[in-house]
Amino acid sequence: MPVAVASRSFSRHPTLRAELAARYQHTRFNDAGTVLAGAELIEFLRGHEKAITGLDVLDEAVFSAVPELRVVSKYGVGLDMIDLAAARRHGVSVRWTPGVNRQAVAELTIAFMIALGRTLVPLARDVTDGGWRHPGGRQLSSAVVGIIGCGHVGQQVARLCTAFGARVLAHDIRAYDDFYRAAGVTPVPLDAILAQSDIVTIHVPLDASTRGMIGPRELARMKPSAFLVNTARGGIVDEQALKVALIEQRLAGAALDVFAVEPPVDRELLRLPTFVGTPHIGGSTEEAVLAMGRAAIAGLDDPSRQIGDI
């Protein structure tokens, strides 16, 4: 049965290619090195009953044009690229394994927290340019960390923060009472997260309810001394409002691994000394790539990984 691998990251990984080819002899890989979209994606998927996709957008047009496609196994953790309602209408089974990159994303989140607190990026640039400033800094161990979204990644971030000695607050639309008790995490409303936290970190999916979730009002609720971290999805934070808050010093700093448009185009934001940006690398560690790829391979044949009505 032929399999199409649209994900460019999966396609260029030699171990994942070999493991999939050993299971499916007739496999087509995306060797173009680009994210496939529209007619190009449709042409790539045609003639295949199963596919592994990553950042490729699967919508009504794609499912209509490739009626032979029966199974889509998602490489990575975000589902915002797939129109799940359209998939259901066309009888396509979308399969997904949540949380496989939680450690990688959580570690990057902690790295951002420390980098912001110690002004690591600007100081490293200063040393390269001959500078030798000593502005001090703040410890993660003394911080109140507010976690918005306490699923797989959020919970791992909470564990790491408490290991440092930080006090952890959390907000989620779901109840994780057992975890909160076991980890010593305090659940609070969103406004309390914003008002009380020294560091606010975002770990929610991107959907209609979270797009623009952190905008001018929410940023205004945060302490002027606070930091904002987003390693979840671009579009959750209003980047224009964030830029204004940083310029006006109503926020001490921010770090984003994800942007509404990738690569980002707002050079003014990217060049701010209180801003740190990285190119969507949260789940890009070798360990996470293998875990996500192997989960995607397993999803091709495992109906228990099918997404229900969410």
C-alpha positions in Angstrom: 0.0 0.0 0.0 1.7 3.3 -1.1 2.5 5.9 1.6 3.2 9.6 0.8 5.4 11.5 3.3 4.7 15.2 2.9 6.6 16.2 6.0 10.0 17.6 4.9 11.5 17.1 8.3 10.5 13.4 8.3 11.6 13.0 4.7 15.2 14.2 5.3 15.8 12.1 8.4 17.7 9.0 7.4 16.7 6.8 10.3 13.0 7.5 9.9 13.2 7.0 6.1 14.8 3.6 6.6 12.3 2.5 9.3 9.3 3.5 7.2 10.8 2.0 4.0 11.3 -1.3 5.8 7.6 -1.4 6.5 6.3 0.1 3.3 8.2 -0.5 0.1 6.3 2.0 -2.0 6.9 5.2 -0.2 7.1 8.6 -1.7 9.2 11.2 0.3 9.1 15.0 0.0 12.6 15.7 -1.1 11.9 19.2 -2.4 12.8 20.7 1.0 9.7 22.9 1.1 6.3 22.8 2.8 3.8 21.5 0.2 0.6 23.4 -0.2 -2.4 23.6 -2.5 -2.1 22.0 -5.9 1.4 20.9 -5.2 0.3 19.0 -2.1 -2.7 17.5 -3.9 -0.4 16.2 -6.7 2.0 14.8 -4.2 -0.7 12.9 -2.3 -2.6 11.5 -5.4 -2.5 7.8 -5.7 -1.7 7.2 -2.0 -4.1 5.7 0.6 -1.9 6.7 3.5 0.1 9.8 4.3 2.4 11.3 7.0 2.0 15.1 7.2 3.7 17.8 9.3 3.2 21.5 8.6 1.2 20.8 5.4 -2.3 22.3 5.4 -5.0 19.6 4.8 -8.3 21.2 4.1 -11.6 20.6 2.2 -9.9 21.2 -1.2 -7.2 18.6 -0.5 -9.5 15.9 0.8 -11.9 16.5 -2.1 -9.2 16.2 -4.7 -7.6 13.0 -3.2 -10.6 10.7 -2.5 -8.3 7.7 -2.3 -6.6 9.1 0.8 -7.9 7.1 3.8 -5.4 7.6 6.6 -3.4 10.7 7.7 -0.8 10.2 10.4 0.4 13.4 12.0 4.1 14.0 12.4 4.4 16.5 15.3 1.9 17.6 18.0 -0.1 20.4 16.5 -3.4 19.7 14.7 -4.2 23.3 13.5 -3.0 22.4 10.0 -5.7 19.7 9.5 -9.4 20.5 9.0 -10.7 17.7 11.2 -14.3 18.2 10.2 -13.4 18.0 6.5 -11.5 14.8 7.2 -14.5 13.3 8.9 -16.8 14.3 6.0 -14.5 12.5 3.6 -14.0 9.4 5.7 -10.3 10.1 6.4 -8.9 8.7 9.6 -6.6 11.3 11.2 -4.2 9.7 13.7 -2.1 11.5 16.2 0.0 10.8 19.3 0.0 13.7 21.8 2.9 14.7 24.0 5.7 12.9 22.1 7.9 16.1 22.1 7.0 17.3 25.6 10.5 17.1 27.0 12.1 18.9 24.1 9.6 21.8 24.2 9.7 22.0 28.0 13.5 22.2 28.0 13.5 25.1 25.5 10.9 26.8 27.6 13.1 26.6 30.6 16.1 27.8 28.5 14.0 30.9 27.5 13.1 31.6 31.1 16.8 31.6 32.1 17.9 33.5 29.1 15.4 36.3 29.8 16.1 36.4 33.5 19.9 36.7 32.9 19.8 38.8 29.7 21.9 36.1 28.1 21.3 37.0 24.4 22.1 40.7 24.6 25.1 40.1 26.9 26.5 37.5 24.6 26.2 39.9 21.7 27.9 42.6 23.8 30.9 40.4 24.5 31.2 39.6 20.8 31.3 43.3 20.1 33.9 44.0 22.9 31.5 44.9 25.7 31.7 43.8 29.3 28.4 44.8 31.1 27.2 43.4 34.4 23.5 44.2 34.6 22.7 41.5 37.2 19.7 39.3 36.6 16.9 37.2 38.2 16.8 33.6 39.2 14.2 31.1 38.1 14.3 29.7 41.6 12.8 32.9 42.9 10.1 33.4 40.3 6.4 32.8 40.2 5.8 31.0 36.9 2.3 31.0 35.4 1.5 28.2 33.0 -1.4 28.8 30.5 -2.3 25.3 29.3 -1.4 22.4 31.5 -1.5 19.4 29.2 1.5 17.3 28.3 4.0 20.1 27.7 2.6 22.4 30.4 2.8 19.7 33.0 6.4 18.9 32.1 7.3 22.6 32.3 5.7 22.7 35.8 7.8 19.8 37.0 11.0 21.4 35.8 10.1 24.8 37.3 9.3 23.2 40.7 12.6 21.4 40.5 14.3 24.8 40.3 12.3 25.9 43.3 9.9 28.3 41.5 6.3 28.7 42.6 4.0 27.5 39.8 0.5 28.7 39.0 -1.6 27.1 36.2 -4.7 27.8 34.2 -6.5 25.4 31.9 -10.0 24.8 30.7 -9.6 21.2 31.8 -9.3 20.0 35.4 -5.9 18.4 36.3 -6.5 18.3 40.0 -4.6 15.1 40.6 -1.5 16.5 38.9 -1.8 19.9 40.6 -1.9 18.2 44.0 1.0 15.8 43.2 3.2 18.6 41.7 2.4 21.3 44.1 0.9 23.5 41.4 -1.8 26.1 42.3 -4.7 26.4 39.7 -5.9 29.9 39.3 -8.0 31.9 36.8 -6.3 33.4 33.7 -6.3 37.0 35.1 -4.6 35.8 38.2 -1.9 34.1 36.1 -1.3 37.4 34.3 -1.3 39.6 37.3 0.7 37.5 39.7 3.4 35.8 37.5 7.0 36.9 37.0 7.0 34.6 33.9 4.0 33.7 31.9 4.5 30.7 29.6 1.9 29.5 27.0 1.2 25.8 26.2 -2.2 25.7 24.5 -3.2 24.6 21.0 -4.0 27.1 18.3 -7.8 27.1 17.5 -10.6 29.6 17.3 -10.7 29.9 21.1 -7.0 30.7 21.6 -6.1 32.7 18.5 -5.2 36.2 19.8 -5.6 34.9 23.3 -2.8 37.2 24.6 -3.6 40.6 23.3 -3.4 44.2 24.5 -5.7 43.6 27.5 -3.8 40.6 28.7 -0.4 42.2 28.3 -1.6 45.2 30.2 -2.5 42.9 33.1 1.0 41.6 33.4 3.7 43.1 35.7 6.1 45.5 34.0 8.9 43.3 35.3 7.4 40.1 33.9 8.5 38.0 31.0 6.3 36.2 28.4 7.3 32.9 26.7 5.5 31.2 23.8 6.7 27.8 22.6 3.2 26.7 21.6 1.9 28.1 18.3 2.1 31.4 16.5 -1.1 33.4 16.5 -1.8 32.9 20.1 0.1 36.1 21.0 -0.7 39.4 19.3 2.8 40.2 18.1 2.0 43.8 17.4 0.7 44.4 20.9 3.7 42.5 22.3 6.1 44.8 20.4 4.4 47.9 21.7 4.5 46.6 25.3 8.2 45.9 25.0 9.0 49.3 23.4 7.0 51.1 26.0 8.7 49.0 28.8 5.3 47.8 30.0 6.9 44.3 29.8 10.4 43.3 30.7 11.0 40.8 28.0 9.6 38.1 25.8 10.8 35.0 24.0 8.9 33.3 21.0 9.8 30.1 19.2 6.6 30.4 17.1 5.2 33.3 15.0 1.9 34.1 13.2 3.9 34.2 10.0 7.0 32.0 9.7 9.6 33.1 9.0 8.6 36.3 10.9 8.6 39.6 9.0 8.5 42.2 11.8 12.2 43.2 12.0 11.5 45.9 14.5 10.2 43.2 17.0 13.0 40.8 16.3 15.7 43.5 16.9 14.4 44.6 20.3 17.0 44.0 23.0 14.3 42.6 25.3 13.1 40.1 22.7 14.4 36.6 21.9 13.2 34.7 18.8 14.1 31.3 17.6 13.0 29.5 14.3 10.3 27.0 15.7 12.8 24.6 17.1 10.9 23.4 20.2 10.4 19.9 18.9 13.5 19.7 16.8 15.8 17.8 19.1 17.1 14.5 17.8 15.2 12.6 20.5 12.0 14.4 19.8 12.2 14.0 16.0 12.7 10.2 16.4 9.8 10.0 18.9 7.5 12.0 16.6 8.5 10.1 13.5 8.1 6.7 15.1 4.7 7.7 16.5 3.7 8.8 12.9 4.8 5.5 11.5 2.9 3.6 14.1 -0.2 5.7 13.4 -0.4 4.4 9.8 -1.5 1.0 11.1 -2.9 1.7 14.6 -6.5 2.8 14.5 -6.4 3.4 18.3 -4.5 6.6 17.6 -7.4 8.0 15.6 -8.7 11.4 16.7 -12.3 11.5 17.8 -14.6 14.5 18.0 -12.5 17.2 19.6 
